[in-house]
Amino acid sequence: MNFDENEDVILLRRSISEFMKRFTEEYWRRCDENREFPQEYWEAAAQSGLLAITIPEEYGGAGLGMYEAATAMMEVARCGGGLAAGDLLMRTLVFGGVMINRHGTKEAKEKYLPKLASGRAICSFAHTEPNAGVNTFDIQTRAEKRNGGYVVNGQKIWITLAHKADFIVTVVRTTPKEKAKSKTHGISVMIIDTKQEGVKTFKIHGMAMRALTSNTVYFEDAFVPEENVIGEIDRGWTCLTTLFNAERISTSSISLGCGEYVLNKAVDYAKNRIIFGRPIGSNQAIQFPLAEAKAELEVAKLMTLKAAWLFDQGRDCAIEANIAALQAGRAAMKAADRAIQTYGGMGFALDNDIERFYRDIRLFKTAPVPEEMVLNLIATKLLQLPRSF
């Protein structure tokens, strides 16, 4: 087993670290405070090729894998961009790039992948619903065959960037649950262009991810052409397993980057804050919790990279990806909490960014799936315990 990173990954990380120097803490703080989309970052990421990592070369991309994508998301978060910078990459590289490239039609690839790679299109993903939450099998948004395509009606909630998206990769039901042949049958995935009257979005002002914003989305006779179906009708679950695994790897990577950022801030503060004639970092009561946070981040990183490697090999990585997301979210949360404790009262001040990262990191214990559901998966699939629901 070789843990050495290849030269391409090392160069990618270094180039991203240099790239992120263009965007100061003040820039990200302003975007957060004003709930302002980081347009300058978005445009620069497109120009630098960051949005093209998982897009095949024939469509203007770099043709790289999930390992490189995870590296990129981790690094932009670690360098101060946090959740906003990492999540923006995930929307393009995973929800758009991986999903359409692996399961989309030739027409969809030709239409959307070049736009994603160049930053000319923003992609969102609509899964959760008011009455179903993350339970895919209870979704009520429906698509009916009509006029050479499908007409979609329904409601989605907590859909990040839907208000700015050019298209939304959407989970719909094409066969009613009561008529489905199996639990997974009847679910389909479609690309819905948002620039039509049948798509309406309303912002939800939450405490996390303020620069990107979540939305409630209403589909009212939104039209989807045949070529915008991802995978097969009624068999979208196969595609979704790909997306969910890649999403877990992505959120794990972003968590780790955020955790490293706040931990590094805390360590620097502990080295330079002098009390009673010595740095507070010389006290074990400060040292040990920070050391524990570092250890837990490193362990979660190993599982994240293992999951990304398995994904790129075309192997099942559901367990590894979910464990990575669980442990990375917890490790990042611990790092953020200890960072505030290390800073003391100053940890609550807006101008040192710890509180912003704390708010954003907390999201990873709840989204994209609550950690309790991850534990359910581990208990039933890995430990073979009876289902509790």
N, C-alpha and C positions, 0 to 999 in steps of 0.2 A: 504494500500500500504506500503510495507516494503522496506526501502532503505538500510537495514543492509546487508553487504556482508557476505557470509558464510565463515566459517573458511578455507575451501579449497582455496578460492580466495585470502584471506589474506595471507595464507602461500605461495601461488604461487607468489604473488607480492614480498614478502620478499625474497624468494629464488632467484628470478630473480635479485633483487637488489644486493644480495650478489654475484651472478654469474657474473654480469656485472662489478664488481670490477676488474676482471681479465684483462679487456680491457680498457686501458687508453685513454685519449683524444689524446695523441700522436699517438696511434695505429690507431684510426679512421682518424686522420688528414693525416697520411701517406697513408692509403688506398685511401683517396680522392685525394690527390696530385698526387699519382702515378697511379691513375685509376686502383687500384689493388683489386682484389676480396678478401674479408676478410676470407681467408681460415681457419685461426685459430679459429675465431668466429664460423664459420660454423660447424667445427668438434666438438667444445666444446658444441655448441647448440644441436647437435645430441646426444652426450654422456649424456647430462643433461636431455634429454627428451623433450626439447622445440619444436622439430620438430614433436613430436608425439601427441600433444595436441588433435587435432581433428580426429586422426586416431583411428578407433575402436580397442578395446583390442585384438580381434581375429587376427588382423594384426600387432600386436606389438605396438599399440598405447595406449593412456591414456583414450580414449573414452569420452573426454570432449566436451564442446560446444563452440559456438561463443563468449559467454560472457567471458570464460576463455581465448580464443584466443585473443580477444580484449584487455584484461588485459595484456597479455604477450607482445603484440605489443606495447602497450602504455608504458609499463615499460622499455623495452629494448631501446626505443627511448629516454625516459626521463633520463635514466642513462648514456647518452652520445653516444649511438650507432646511434641515429638519424634515418634518413630515410633508410640508408643502412641496419641496423640491423632489423628494423621493416619490411621492404619490403621483406627481405629474409624469414622471418617467414610467411608472407602473401602468398608467392609463394607456399610454401609447405602446409600450413594449410588450405588455401582457394582454390587456383587454382587447387591444387592436391588433398588434403585431403577431403575437403567438396564436391567438384565437383564429384570426382570419387566415393566416398562413397555413395553419395545420388543418383547418376544417372548412374554410370558405370556398366558394366557387371560383372558377377562373375569372369570371367577370368581376366578382367582388374584390379579388386580389388586385386586379388591374386598376380598379377604380379607387380603392381606399389605401392600399399599402404605400404607393408613392407619396400620397398626401400626408400620411402619417410620418414617413421618414423625413420629409422636408419641413414638417411643422405647419403645413397648410390646412391641417384638420385636427380637431380635438375630439377624442373618443371618450365616451362615458359607458358605464355598465349598469344596467337596471335589473336588479334581482329581487330585493326585499320589498315586501308589501305590508300595508297596515294590519291586515288580518292574518298574515302568514309569517311575518318576520323573515328569518333565514330558512324556514322550512320550504324548500323548493316544491315539494309535492302538494302543498296546500295553496299554491299561488292561484289567483283568480283572473289575472290578466289573460285575455283570450285572443286568439287569432283565427279568423274564419276565411276560408278560400273564397276569393271573389275577383273577377275581372283580371285574370292572368297574374294574380298575386294573392296577398292576404291583407285583411283589414283588422287592425288591432284596436281593442278597447280594454281599458283597465287603468289601474292606479299603482304607481310605485312610490316608495318613500325612502328617504336618506340616500338619494342618488347624487353622488359627488360630481360637481361640474356639469350637471345636466343643463344648466342655464347657459353655458358657453359652448357646449358640445355641438359639433356638426353632425354627429351620428351617435346613436346609443345602441350598444350590443344588449339586446333585451331578451329575458327569459319569459316565455309565454306558454300557455296551455293550448294545444291544438286538438286534443281529445279530452272531453270532460273526465274528471277523476273517476266518476262512477262507471264510465264506459271503458276505462283504460284496461289493457290486458295484464298489466303488472304495475307495481308501485312506481317504477321509473318510466313507464310508457305514457305517451301523451304530452311530454314536455318537449318544446322546441326552442331554438335560439335563432333570433333574427336581428339583422342590422336595420335600424329605423332611422331614416334621415330626419333630422329635427326641423329643417326649414320647410315645414308644411303646417297648415292650419290645425291639423289633428294632433299636434304635440304642444302641450302647455306646461310650463315649469313655474314653480313658486319656491322661493328661497326659504330655507330653514336656518335661522341664525343660532348656531350652537356654540359651545365653549371651545371646541377643538377645530383644527383645520380651517381657521377663519379665512385664510387667503384663497381657499378654493371653494368653500361653501357647499353644503348639501341642499337637496331640493326634494319637493314632492313633484311627481311627474304624472300628468294625465294624458292618456291616449284616447282620443275620440275619433274613431274611424281613420286612424293613421294607416297609410298605405305602405305595404312592403312588397316590392317586386320579387318574383320567384328567385332570381339570382342572389338576393340578399338573405336567403335562408342559410344558416351555418349548420353544416352536417345534414342529417336527414330529418324530415318531419316526423314528429312523435318520438324520435330517438336522440333528442338533444342532451340527455343525461351523459352520454358518452363524451360529448364535447365539453360539458360542464366540469367533468372530473379533471380534464386537462387544465381548464381555466382555474378551478379552485385550488389545485395543487400549486400552480404557478403563482396564484395570488397569495397563498400562505407563505411561499418562499419570499415573495416580494415584501410583504408586510413584516416578516421576520427580519429581512435585510434592513428595512427602514428603521425598525425598532432598534436594531443593533447600532446603526449609525447615530440615532438620537441618543441612545444610552452612552455611547462613547463620547459624544459631544458634552453632555452634562457632567460626565465623570471627569473628563479632562479639565473642565472649568472648575470643578470642585477641588481637584488635585492642585491646580495652579493657585487657587485661593488659599488652600491649606499650607502651601509652601511659603506664601508671601504675607499672610495675615499674622502679625506679631502680637502676641498677648503674653504678659508676664515675662517679657524679654526673650521669647522664643517663638518659632512658627507653631501654629496650632496643629500642623501636620506631624509634629514630633510626638504628639500624644496618641497613645494606642486607641483611645476612645474615638479618635478621628480616623486614624490609619486603618484599623481593622475593618470597619464597615465599608470603606472605599476599596480595600483589597478584596473583600468578599464580592462586592459588586463587579469588580474587574474579572474575578474568577468565573462568575456566573455568565457574564457577557461572552467570555472566551469559549465556554462550553456550548452555549447556544449558537455561537458562530460556527463551530465545527458541525453541528447538526444541520444548520442552514446550508452550508456549502456541500455537505453530503447529499442533501435533498436536491439541490440544484444540479449536482453531478448526475444523480440518478435520473432526473428529469431529462437531461440532455442525452442520456443513453437510451431513452425510450422505455425505461423501466418504471414499475410502480413505485411511487414515492409518497403515497398518501399519508402513511404513518409518520415518516420522517418529516414531511413538510408541516404536518400539524403539530408534531412535538416541537419542531423548530419555532413555529409561531407562538406556541404556548410559552416556551422557556425564554424566548427573546423578549416577548412582551413583559414577562415578570422580571427579567433581569434589568431591562431598561427602566421599568417602574421603580425598582429598588435603587438604581443609580440616580434617578431623578429625585427620589425622596431623600437619599443621603446627601445629595448635592445641596438641597434646601437646608438640611440640618447642618451641614458644614458651613454654609453661608450665614446661618442664623437669620436674623431679621431681614438682612439684605437679600435673602433668597426669595422674598416676596416682592421685591422691587421689579418694576417693569423693565428697567434699563439694563439688567444683566441677563435677561432672556431665559433664566432658569424656569421662571413661572410659565412662560410660553411653552417650553418643551415639556414641562410637567403636565400641562393641560393636554397637549397633543399625544404624549406617550400614554396617558390614561386610556385613550381610545383603543389601544391595542389589546386591552383586556376584555373589550366588548365587541370590537369589530376587527375583521370582517365577519367573524363568528364568535360568540361568547366563549370564554375559555371553558365553561361548563360543558359545552357541546364537544369541544376537543377532548375533554376527559371522558365523555361518553364514548367517543370513537376509540380511544385507547383502551378503555375498559372492555368494550364488546369485541373489537377486531383483534387487538393484540393479546389481551388477557382472556378472551373467550368467556367473559362473564355474561349472564343473561341481560337482555335489554331492560331498561327501566322505563321506556316509553314506547 
